């Protein structure tokens, strides 16, 4: 017979560096990976990233890239940093 724990399950994680792992700890904030809310919350929190005519905002899933191009690298950097 299978039994289940009552109450919500608290997500847990650990950190690793090379072959060394930390103790397991509870994740107290955030949205579980794959959650239905994840994409909506991503859109809400990234919707106010400013755009100019000289930059392109490229998004895919939960990744965002801000692109700028200019023959003068200092100007391209300035355009990027103003976004």
HELIX and SHEET records of a PDB file:
HELIX    1   1 UNK A   36  UNK A   46  1                                  11    
HELIX    2   2 UNK A   73  UNK A   81  1                                   9    
SHEET    1   A 2 UNK A  12  UNK A  13  0                                        
SHEET    2   A 2 UNK A  25  UNK A  26 -1                                        
SHEET    1   B 2 UNK A  16  UNK A  17  0                                        
SHEET    2   B 2 UNK A  20  UNK A  21 -1                                        
SHEET    1   C 2 UNK A  55  UNK A  60  0                                        
SHEET    2   C 2 UNK A  63  UNK A  68 -1                                        
END                                                                             
